[in-house]
Amino acid sequence: MGDRYNIHSQLEHLQSKYIGTGHADTTKYEWLTNQHRDSLASYLGHYDMLSYFAVAENESKARIRFNIMEKMLQPCGPPPEKTED
């Protein structure tokens, strides 16, 4: 029984420390937005990926970086309207 409590407390600690891990009340939209932002941040952080995108899209690296930063604002479009329960 104590082992189960320990696992749950570790999970709660991870969920409070890292936003992307989600929690019981995370919506599909929030989870998907976190996934997209993590991917976009990774693309910005890896110079080779940024260069690859620049060559593939025939754009400058600065333009690709700007476009990715713009996408990070709302990567999945505007949030859905919340229903009142």
Distance bins in CASP14 RR format, pairs under 12 A and 6 or more apart:
PFRMAT RR
TARGET T0000
AUTHOR 0000-0000-0000
RMODE 2
METHOD distances of the structure
MODEL  1
1 7 0 0 0 0 0 1 0 0 0 0 0
1 8 0 0 0 0 0 1 0 0 0 0 0
2 8 0 0 0 0 1 0 0 0 0 0 0
2 9 0 0 0 0 1 0 0 0 0 0 0
3 9 0 0 0 0 0 1 0 0 0 0 0
3 10 0 0 0 0 0 1 0 0 0 0 0
4 10 0 0 0 0 0 1 0 0 0 0 0
4 11 0 0 0 0 0 1 0 0 0 0 0
5 11 0 0 0 0 0 1 0 0 0 0 0
5 12 0 0 0 0 0 1 0 0 0 0 0
6 12 0 0 0 0 0 1 0 0 0 0 0
6 13 0 0 0 0 0 1 0 0 0 0 0
7 13 0 0 0 0 0 1 0 0 0 0 0
7 14 0 0 0 0 0 1 0 0 0 0 0
8 14 0 0 0 0 0 1 0 0 0 0 0
8 15 0 0 0 0 0 1 0 0 0 0 0
8 24 0 0 0 0 0 1 0 0 0 0 0
9 15 0 0 0 0 0 1 0 0 0 0 0
9 16 0 0 0 0 0 1 0 0 0 0 0
10 16 0 0 0 0 0 1 0 0 0 0 0
10 17 0 0 0 0 0 1 0 0 0 0 0
10 21 0 0 0 0 0 1 0 0 0 0 0
11 17 0 0 0 0 0 1 0 0 0 0 0
11 18 0 0 0 0 0 1 0 0 0 0 0
11 21 0 0 0 0 1 0 0 0 0 0 0
11 22 0 0 0 0 0 1 0 0 0 0 0
11 23 0 0 0 0 1 0 0 0 0 0 0
11 24 0 0 0 0 0 1 0 0 0 0 0
12 18 0 0 0 0 0 1 0 0 0 0 0
12 21 0 0 0 0 0 1 0 0 0 0 0
12 22 0 0 0 0 0 1 0 0 0 0 0
12 23 0 0 0 0 1 0 0 0 0 0 0
12 24 0 0 0 0 0 1 0 0 0 0 0
13 21 0 0 0 0 0 1 0 0 0 0 0
13 23 0 0 0 0 0 1 0 0 0 0 0
14 20 0 0 0 0 1 0 0 0 0 0 0
14 21 1 0 1 0 0 0 0 0 0 0 0
14 22 0 0 0 0 1 0 0 0 0 0 0
14 23 0 0 0 0 1 0 0 0 0 0 0
15 21 1 0 1 0 0 0 0 0 0 0 0
15 22 1 0 1 0 0 0 0 0 0 0 0
15 23 1 0 1 0 0 0 0 0 0 0 0
15 24 0 0 0 0 1 0 0 0 0 0 0
15 25 0 0 0 0 0 1 0 0 0 0 0
15 26 0 0 0 0 1 0 0 0 0 0 0
16 22 0 0 0 0 1 0 0 0 0 0 0
16 23 0 0 0 0 1 0 0 0 0 0 0
17 23 0 0 0 0 0 1 0 0 0 0 0
18 34 0 0 0 0 1 0 0 0 0 0 0
18 38 0 0 0 0 0 1 0 0 0 0 0
19 26 0 0 0 0 1 0 0 0 0 0 0
19 30 0 0 0 0 1 0 0 0 0 0 0
19 31 0 0 0 0 0 1 0 0 0 0 0
19 33 0 0 0 0 0 1 0 0 0 0 0
19 34 1 0 0 1 0 0 0 0 0 0 0
19 35 0 0 0 0 0 1 0 0 0 0 0
19 37 0 0 0 0 1 0 0 0 0 0 0
19 38 0 0 0 0 1 0 0 0 0 0 0
20 26 0 0 0 0 1 0 0 0 0 0 0
20 30 0 0 0 0 1 0 0 0 0 0 0
20 31 1 0 0 1 0 0 0 0 0 0 0
20 32 0 0 0 0 0 1 0 0 0 0 0
20 33 0 0 0 0 1 0 0 0 0 0 0
20 34 1 0 1 0 0 0 0 0 0 0 0
20 35 0 0 0 0 1 0 0 0 0 0 0
20 36 0 0 0 0 0 1 0 0 0 0 0
20 37 0 0 0 0 1 0 0 0 0 0 0
20 38 1 0 0 1 0 0 0 0 0 0 0
20 41 0 0 0 0 0 1 0 0 0 0 0
21 30 0 0 0 0 0 1 0 0 0 0 0
21 31 0 0 0 0 1 0 0 0 0 0 0
21 34 0 0 0 0 1 0 0 0 0 0 0
21 35 0 0 0 0 0 1 0 0 0 0 0
21 38 0 0 0 0 0 1 0 0 0 0 0
22 28 0 0 0 0 0 1 0 0 0 0 0
22 30 1 0 0 1 0 0 0 0 0 0 0
22 31 1 0 0 1 0 0 0 0 0 0 0
22 32 0 0 0 0 0 1 0 0 0 0 0
22 33 0 0 0 0 0 1 0 0 0 0 0
22 34 1 0 0 1 0 0 0 0 0 0 0
22 35 0 0 0 0 0 1 0 0 0 0 0
23 30 0 0 0 0 1 0 0 0 0 0 0
23 31 0 0 0 0 0 1 0 0 0 0 0
23 34 0 0 0 0 0 1 0 0 0 0 0
24 31 0 0 0 0 0 1 0 0 0 0 0
25 31 0 0 0 0 0 1 0 0 0 0 0
26 32 0 0 0 0 0 1 0 0 0 0 0
26 33 0 0 0 0 0 1 0 0 0 0 0
26 34 0 0 0 0 1 0 0 0 0 0 0
26 35 0 0 0 0 0 1 0 0 0 0 0
27 33 0 0 0 0 1 0 0 0 0 0 0
27 34 0 0 0 0 0 1 0 0 0 0 0
27 76 0 0 0 0 0 1 0 0 0 0 0
27 79 0 0 0 0 1 0 0 0 0 0 0
27 80 0 0 0 0 1 0 0 0 0 0 0
27 81 0 0 0 0 0 1 0 0 0 0 0
27 82 0 0 0 0 1 0 0 0 0 0 0
27 83 0 0 0 0 0 1 0 0 0 0 0
28 34 0 0 0 0 0 1 0 0 0 0 0
28 35 0 0 0 0 0 1 0 0 0 0 0
28 76 0 0 0 0 1 0 0 0 0 0 0
28 79 0 0 0 0 0 1 0 0 0 0 0
28 80 0 0 0 0 1 0 0 0 0 0 0
29 35 0 0 0 0 0 1 0 0 0 0 0
29 36 0 0 0 0 0 1 0 0 0 0 0
29 74 0 0 0 0 0 1 0 0 0 0 0
29 75 0 0 0 0 0 1 0 0 0 0 0
29 76 1 0 0 1 0 0 0 0 0 0 0
29 77 0 0 0 0 1 0 0 0 0 0 0
29 78 0 0 0 0 1 0 0 0 0 0 0
29 79 1 0 1 0 0 0 0 0 0 0 0
29 80 1 0 1 0 0 0 0 0 0 0 0
29 81 0 0 0 0 0 1 0 0 0 0 0
29 82 0 0 0 0 1 0 0 0 0 0 0
30 36 0 0 0 0 0 1 0 0 0 0 0
30 37 0 0 0 0 0 1 0 0 0 0 0
30 75 0 0 0 0 0 1 0 0 0 0 0
30 76 0 0 0 0 1 0 0 0 0 0 0
30 79 0 0 0 0 1 0 0 0 0 0 0
30 80 0 0 0 0 0 1 0 0 0 0 0
30 82 0 0 0 0 0 1 0 0 0 0 0
31 37 0 0 0 0 0 1 0 0 0 0 0
31 38 0 0 0 0 0 1 0 0 0 0 0
31 75 0 0 0 0 0 1 0 0 0 0 0
31 76 0 0 0 0 1 0 0 0 0 0 0
32 38 0 0 0 0 0 1 0 0 0 0 0
32 39 0 0 0 0 0 1 0 0 0 0 0
32 74 0 0 0 0 0 1 0 0 0 0 0
32 75 0 0 0 0 1 0 0 0 0 0 0
32 76 1 0 1 0 0 0 0 0 0 0 0
32 77 0 0 0 0 1 0 0 0 0 0 0
32 79 0 0 0 0 0 1 0 0 0 0 0
32 80 0 0 0 0 0 1 0 0 0 0 0
33 39 0 0 0 0 0 1 0 0 0 0 0
33 40 0 0 0 0 0 1 0 0 0 0 0
33 71 0 0 0 0 0 1 0 0 0 0 0
33 72 0 0 0 0 1 0 0 0 0 0 0
33 73 0 0 0 0 0 1 0 0 0 0 0
33 74 1 0 0 1 0 0 0 0 0 0 0
33 75 1 0 1 0 0 0 0 0 0 0 0
33 76 1 0 1 0 0 0 0 0 0 0 0
33 77 0 0 0 0 1 0 0 0 0 0 0
33 78 0 0 0 0 0 1 0 0 0 0 0
33 79 0 0 0 0 1 0 0 0 0 0 0
33 80 0 0 0 0 0 1 0 0 0 0 0
34 40 0 0 0 0 0 1 0 0 0 0 0
34 41 0 0 0 0 0 1 0 0 0 0 0
34 72 0 0 0 0 0 1 0 0 0 0 0
34 75 0 0 0 0 1 0 0 0 0 0 0
34 76 0 0 0 0 1 0 0 0 0 0 0
35 41 0 0 0 0 0 1 0 0 0 0 0
35 42 0 0 0 0 0 1 0 0 0 0 0
35 75 0 0 0 0 1 0 0 0 0 0 0
35 76 0 0 0 0 1 0 0 0 0 0 0
36 42 0 0 0 0 0 1 0 0 0 0 0
36 43 0 0 0 0 0 1 0 0 0 0 0
36 68 0 0 0 0 0 1 0 0 0 0 0
36 71 1 0 0 1 0 0 0 0 0 0 0
36 72 0 0 0 0 1 0 0 0 0 0 0
36 73 0 0 0 0 0 1 0 0 0 0 0
36 74 0 0 0 0 1 0 0 0 0 0 0
36 75 1 1 0 0 0 0 0 0 0 0 0
36 76 1 0 1 0 0 0 0 0 0 0 0
36 77 0 0 0 0 1 0 0 0 0 0 0
37 43 0 0 0 0 0 1 0 0 0 0 0
37 44 0 0 0 0 0 1 0 0 0 0 0
37 68 0 0 0 0 0 1 0 0 0 0 0
37 69 0 0 0 0 0 1 0 0 0 0 0
37 71 0 0 0 0 1 0 0 0 0 0 0
37 72 1 0 1 0 0 0 0 0 0 0 0
37 73 0 0 0 0 1 0 0 0 0 0 0
37 74 0 0 0 0 1 0 0 0 0 0 0
37 75 1 0 1 0 0 0 0 0 0 0 0
37 76 0 0 0 0 1 0 0 0 0 0 0
38 44 0 0 0 0 0 1 0 0 0 0 0
38 45 0 0 0 0 0 1 0 0 0 0 0
38 72 0 0 0 0 0 1 0 0 0 0 0
38 75 0 0 0 0 1 0 0 0 0 0 0
39 45 0 0 0 0 0 1 0 0 0 0 0
39 46 0 0 0 0 0 1 0 0 0 0 0
39 49 0 0 0 0 0 1 0 0 0 0 0
39 68 0 0 0 0 1 0 0 0 0 0 0
39 71 0 0 0 0 1 0 0 0 0 0 0
39 72 0 0 0 0 1 0 0 0 0 0 0
39 75 0 0 0 0 1 0 0 0 0 0 0
39 76 0 0 0 0 0 1 0 0 0 0 0
40 46 0 0 0 0 0 1 0 0 0 0 0
40 49 0 0 0 0 0 1 0 0 0 0 0
40 50 0 0 0 0 0 1 0 0 0 0 0
40 53 0 0 0 0 0 1 0 0 0 0 0
40 64 0 0 0 0 0 1 0 0 0 0 0
40 65 0 0 0 0 0 1 0 0 0 0 0
40 67 0 0 0 0 1 0 0 0 0 0 0
40 68 1 0 1 0 0 0 0 0 0 0 0
40 69 0 0 0 0 1 0 0 0 0 0 0
40 70 0 0 0 0 1 0 0 0 0 0 0
40 71 1 0 1 0 0 0 0 0 0 0 0
40 72 1 0 1 0 0 0 0 0 0 0 0
40 73 0 0 0 0 0 1 0 0 0 0 0
40 74 0 0 0 0 0 1 0 0 0 0 0
40 75 1 0 0 1 0 0 0 0 0 0 0
40 76 0 0 0 0 0 1 0 0 0 0 0
41 49 0 0 0 0 0 1 0 0 0 0 0
41 50 0 0 0 0 0 1 0 0 0 0 0
41 65 0 0 0 0 0 1 0 0 0 0 0
41 68 0 0 0 0 1 0 0 0 0 0 0
41 69 0 0 0 0 1 0 0 0 0 0 0
41 71 0 0 0 0 0 1 0 0 0 0 0
41 72 1 0 0 1 0 0 0 0 0 0 0
41 75 0 0 0 0 0 1 0 0 0 0 0
42 48 0 0 0 0 0 1 0 0 0 0 0
42 49 1 0 0 1 0 0 0 0 0 0 0
42 50 0 0 0 0 0 1 0 0 0 0 0
42 53 0 0 0 0 0 1 0 0 0 0 0
42 68 0 0 0 0 0 1 0 0 0 0 0
42 72 0 0 0 0 0 1 0 0 0 0 0
43 49 1 0 1 0 0 0 0 0 0 0 0
43 50 1 0 0 1 0 0 0 0 0 0 0
43 51 0 0 0 0 0 1 0 0 0 0 0
43 52 0 0 0 0 1 0 0 0 0 0 0
43 53 1 0 0 1 0 0 0 0 0 0 0
43 54 0 0 0 0 0 1 0 0 0 0 0
43 61 0 0 0 0 0 1 0 0 0 0 0
43 64 0 0 0 0 1 0 0 0 0 0 0
43 65 0 0 0 0 1 0 0 0 0 0 0
43 67 0 0 0 0 0 1 0 0 0 0 0
43 68 1 0 1 0 0 0 0 0 0 0 0
43 69 0 0 0 0 0 1 0 0 0 0 0
43 71 0 0 0 0 1 0 0 0 0 0 0
43 72 0 0 0 0 0 1 0 0 0 0 0
43 75 0 0 0 0 0 1 0 0 0 0 0
44 50 1 0 0 1 0 0 0 0 0 0 0
44 51 0 0 0 0 0 1 0 0 0 0 0
44 53 0 0 0 0 0 1 0 0 0 0 0
44 61 0 0 0 0 0 1 0 0 0 0 0
44 62 0 0 0 0 0 1 0 0 0 0 0
44 64 0 0 0 0 1 0 0 0 0 0 0
44 65 1 0 0 1 0 0 0 0 0 0 0
44 66 0 0 0 0 0 1 0 0 0 0 0
44 67 0 0 0 0 0 1 0 0 0 0 0
44 68 1 0 1 0 0 0 0 0 0 0 0
44 69 1 0 0 1 0 0 0 0 0 0 0
44 70 0 0 0 0 0 1 0 0 0 0 0
44 71 0 0 0 0 0 1 0 0 0 0 0
44 72 0 0 0 0 1 0 0 0 0 0 0
45 51 0 0 0 0 0 1 0 0 0 0 0
45 53 0 0 0 0 0 1 0 0 0 0 0
45 61 0 0 0 0 0 1 0 0 0 0 0
45 65 0 0 0 0 1 0 0 0 0 0 0
45 68 0 0 0 0 1 0 0 0 0 0 0
45 69 0 0 0 0 0 1 0 0 0 0 0
46 52 0 0 0 0 1 0 0 0 0 0 0
46 53 0 0 0 0 0 1 0 0 0 0 0
46 65 0 0 0 0 0 1 0 0 0 0 0
46 68 0 0 0 0 0 1 0 0 0 0 0
47 53 0 0 0 0 0 1 0 0 0 0 0
47 54 0 0 0 0 0 1 0 0 0 0 0
47 61 0 0 0 0 1 0 0 0 0 0 0
47 64 0 0 0 0 0 1 0 0 0 0 0
47 65 0 0 0 0 0 1 0 0 0 0 0
48 54 0 0 0 0 0 1 0 0 0 0 0
48 55 0 0 0 0 0 1 0 0 0 0 0
48 61 0 0 0 0 0 1 0 0 0 0 0
49 55 0 0 0 0 0 1 0 0 0 0 0
49 56 0 0 0 0 0 1 0 0 0 0 0
49 61 0 0 0 0 0 1 0 0 0 0 0
49 64 0 0 0 0 1 0 0 0 0 0 0
49 65 0 0 0 0 0 1 0 0 0 0 0
49 68 0 0 0 0 1 0 0 0 0 0 0
50 56 0 0 0 0 0 1 0 0 0 0 0
50 57 0 0 0 0 0 1 0 0 0 0 0
50 59 0 0 0 0 0 1 0 0 0 0 0
50 60 0 0 0 0 0 1 0 0 0 0 0
50 61 1 0 1 0 0 0 0 0 0 0 0
50 62 0 0 0 0 1 0 0 0 0 0 0
50 63 0 0 0 0 0 1 0 0 0 0 0
50 64 1 0 1 0 0 0 0 0 0 0 0
50 65 1 0 0 1 0 0 0 0 0 0 0
50 66 0 0 0 0 0 1 0 0 0 0 0
50 67 0 0 0 0 0 1 0 0 0 0 0
50 68 1 0 0 1 0 0 0 0 0 0 0
50 69 0 0 0 0 0 1 0 0 0 0 0
51 57 0 0 0 0 0 1 0 0 0 0 0
51 59 0 0 0 0 0 1 0 0 0 0 0
51 60 0 0 0 0 0 1 0 0 0 0 0
51 61 1 0 0 1 0 0 0 0 0 0 0
51 62 0 0 0 0 0 1 0 0 0 0 0
51 64 0 0 0 0 1 0 0 0 0 0 0
51 65 0 0 0 0 0 1 0 0 0 0 0
52 59 0 0 0 0 0 1 0 0 0 0 0
52 61 0 0 0 0 0 1 0 0 0 0 0
52 64 0 0 0 0 1 0 0 0 0 0 0
53 59 1 0 0 1 0 0 0 0 0 0 0
53 60 0 0 0 0 0 1 0 0 0 0 0
53 61 0 0 0 0 1 0 0 0 0 0 0
53 62 0 0 0 0 0 1 0 0 0 0 0
53 63 0 0 0 0 1 0 0 0 0 0 0
53 64 1 0 1 0 0 0 0 0 0 0 0
53 65 0 0 0 0 1 0 0 0 0 0 0
53 66 0 0 0 0 0 1 0 0 0 0 0
53 67 0 0 0 0 1 0 0 0 0 0 0
53 68 0 0 0 0 1 0 0 0 0 0 0
53 71 0 0 0 0 0 1 0 0 0 0 0
54 60 1 0 0 1 0 0 0 0 0 0 0
54 61 1 0 1 0 0 0 0 0 0 0 0
54 62 0 0 0 0 1 0 0 0 0 0 0
54 63 1 0 0 1 0 0 0 0 0 0 0
54 64 1 0 1 0 0 0 0 0 0 0 0
54 65 0 0 0 0 1 0 0 0 0 0 0
54 66 0 0 0 0 0 1 0 0 0 0 0
54 67 0 0 0 0 0 1 0 0 0 0 0
54 68 0 0 0 0 0 1 0 0 0 0 0
55 61 0 0 0 0 1 0 0 0 0 0 0
55 64 0 0 0 0 1 0 0 0 0 0 0
56 64 0 0 0 0 1 0 0 0 0 0 0
57 63 0 0 0 0 1 0 0 0 0 0 0
57 64 1 0 0 1 0 0 0 0 0 0 0
57 65 0 0 0 0 0 1 0 0 0 0 0
57 67 0 0 0 0 1 0 0 0 0 0 0
57 68 0 0 0 0 0 1 0 0 0 0 0
58 64 0 0 0 0 0 1 0 0 0 0 0
59 65 0 0 0 0 1 0 0 0 0 0 0
59 66 0 0 0 0 1 0 0 0 0 0 0
59 67 1 0 0 1 0 0 0 0 0 0 0
59 68 0 0 0 0 0 1 0 0 0 0 0
60 66 0 0 0 0 1 0 0 0 0 0 0
60 67 0 0 0 0 0 1 0 0 0 0 0
61 67 0 0 0 0 0 1 0 0 0 0 0
61 68 0 0 0 0 0 1 0 0 0 0 0
62 68 0 0 0 0 0 1 0 0 0 0 0
62 69 0 0 0 0 0 1 0 0 0 0 0
63 69 0 0 0 0 0 1 0 0 0 0 0
63 70 0 0 0 0 0 1 0 0 0 0 0
64 70 0 0 0 0 0 1 0 0 0 0 0
64 71 0 0 0 0 0 1 0 0 0 0 0
65 71 0 0 0 0 0 1 0 0 0 0 0
65 72 0 0 0 0 0 1 0 0 0 0 0
66 72 0 0 0 0 0 1 0 0 0 0 0
66 73 0 0 0 0 0 1 0 0 0 0 0
67 73 0 0 0 0 0 1 0 0 0 0 0
67 75 0 0 0 0 0 1 0 0 0 0 0
68 75 0 0 0 0 1 0 0 0 0 0 0
69 75 0 0 0 0 0 1 0 0 0 0 0
70 77 0 0 0 0 0 1 0 0 0 0 0
71 77 0 0 0 0 1 0 0 0 0 0 0
73 79 0 0 0 0 0 1 0 0 0 0 0
74 80 0 0 0 0 0 1 0 0 0 0 0
END
